[in-house]
Amino acid sequence: MNYLALLFIERQQYAEAEPLLTTALVIYTAIFGPRDANVAATLMNLGYASACQSKWKESVDYYREAVAILEENPQADTSMLGYARENFAQASTNLRALPMATWEST
């Protein structure tokens, strides 16, 4: 589901991508538990979809959770953690550039 969702994101078909990602998140959480790298990867994809739509608050929240999961997982792929941190930082920068009153609407 993640790969199909990424295809939709690349085609800017966010309405099709987001339900796939939220379904994948529910499935991965049920199968692997909430602190698994598969859950983190799906959260990163949700963060990416949100960032592509300039929904910076949502993007920051998804990336923050992905980073937290990966940091506490000793078997986590370090390149995946680095990517999550980098995207979290970029989304945070973009969010901070907005007037605070607009944070909830992004």
Secondary structure as the mmCIF struct_conf table of DSSP 4:
data_model
#
loop_
_struct_conf.conf_type_id
_struct_conf.id
_struct_conf.beg_label_comp_id
_struct_conf.beg_label_asym_id
_struct_conf.beg_label_seq_id
_struct_conf.end_label_comp_id
_struct_conf.end_label_asym_id
_struct_conf.end_label_seq_id
HELX_RH_AL_P HELX_RH_AL_P1 ASN A 2 GLU A 10
TURN_TY1_P TURN_TY1_P1 ARG A 11 GLN A 12
HELX_RH_AL_P HELX_RH_AL_P2 TYR A 14 PHE A 32
TURN_TY1_P TURN_TY1_P2 PRO A 34 ARG A 35
BEND BEND1 ASP A 36 ASP A 36
HELX_RH_AL_P HELX_RH_AL_P3 ALA A 37 CYS A 52
TURN_TY1_P TURN_TY1_P3 GLN A 53 SER A 54
HELX_RH_AL_P HELX_RH_AL_P4 TRP A 56 GLU A 71
TURN_TY1_P TURN_TY1_P4 GLU A 72 GLU A 72
TURN_TY1_P TURN_TY1_P5 PRO A 74 GLN A 75
BEND BEND2 ALA A 76 ALA A 76
HELX_RH_AL_P HELX_RH_AL_P5 THR A 78 ARG A 96
TURN_TY1_P TURN_TY1_P6 ALA A 97 ALA A 97
BEND BEND3 LEU A 98 LEU A 98
HELX_RH_3T_P HELX_RH_3T_P1 MET A 100 SER A 105
#
